Amino acid sequence: MNNDELKRRAETALANFVHRKPEAPPWENRKIVIYGAGSFGRDLANALLRRRNVDILGFLDQKGIGQTVCHDLRAYNLESSMGKKWLAEKPIVMIGVFNFSASLREIKEILLVFGFSPVLTPMEYYANLQEELGWRYWLARGQDYIEAAEPLRKVFDLWADEESKRLFLETLLFRLDADLASLSTISSAESQYADTTVPRWKEPLRMVDGGAYLGDAIRCVASQRYAFDSIYSFEPDEANFKQLRGELASIVGAAKISLWPCGLWSTSCQLRFSQGGGASSKLSETGTSHVPVVALDDVLIHQQINLIKLDIEGAELEALSGARRMMDKDRPGLAVCLYHYPDHLWSIPLWVESLQLGYRMYYRAHQQNSFDTILYAIPK
């Protein structure tokens, strides 16, 4: 399908999504089986059980052996006698898996082959459970897209190549229309932040690594044979920072390394933080601890930065705002995640374009289900 046809389909899906009228939950008067007994599956069960007259039979899971998952609900695998018993009861199956590693398309295909129908993806039931499930990355409500049509058209025209435009449209169809055939091709996770299909960053790299975690981004960039001059790594999670400190030097050799046990923000202050979440630790109003956050313009004043990478669990736009002077002065390349909130898909590229610094923009996805989607902004 060419990009013109994809664009027409995306515009139709957007219009339908925005004007979709509230409907009765699709599981009403149906028995329910949840596929996936992990954290999201348990959250889904808890959300459903807050409603009245919900009949959940249990969980289907590859590792299901009859163990209790929550609320006395047990997990069984598809081939088990209980799984076959549930199939005979013709339940509705709700996929309780929502992450970057398990393909929703493949899960649904497997369930349909076994005879389960209908099978609902998270995109198809989130609107009915948004209050109970809360924020879930890019899963969106109708109001999130009410004013998005024109910004989305503007962003489409910003992409520098046809691959970016195609992937951008497929992302919309995947999210809005639950089109699981979209996003079938993704870039290698090993090349994240240094995708080989976009122009290379300027070398040697003087790189800001926002959300450094355990040095994964540096490892990916180094694997593409980049030369490093200096690295400024920002990681506010205490456990992550301790590991990062022990591993980074082995990745980049003689490069100058500066480690910062703090987060990035538009100003320098202290904010609430949820510790101990590994790669998902994040700034949060409900966080039980406080961490220092800094604006890059406040702390890297004399350094000449040529690459800013940001994967900071939704704080990307704030961090960019805190690097406004740096961007004016140095024109660094940008590798910024776009999947933590629905509007980041358009608000972050439009913000970068509003600076009128002459960036060429590319869009790539490095994991399944439209996770790890990255804006690559290359200075001209």
Secondary structure, 3 states (H helix, E strand, C coil): CCHHHHHHHHHHHHHHHHCCCCCCCCCCCCEEEEECCCHHHHHHHHHHHCCCCCEEEEEECCCCEEEEEECCEEEECCCCHHHHHHHHCCCEEEECCCCCCCCHHHHHHHHHHHCCCCEECHHHHHHHHHHHHCCCCCCCCHHHHCCCHHHHHHHHHHECCHHHHHHHHHHHHHHHHCCCCCCCCCCCHHHCCCCCCCCCCCCCEEEEEECCCCCHHHHHHHHCCCCEEEEEEECCCHHHHHHHHHHHHHHHCCCEEEEECCEECCCCEEEEEECCCHHHCEECCCCCEEEEEECHHHHCCCCCCCEEEECCCCCHHHHHHCCHHHHHHHCCEEEEECCCCCCHHHHHHHHHHHCCCCEEEEEEECCCCCCCEEEEEEEC
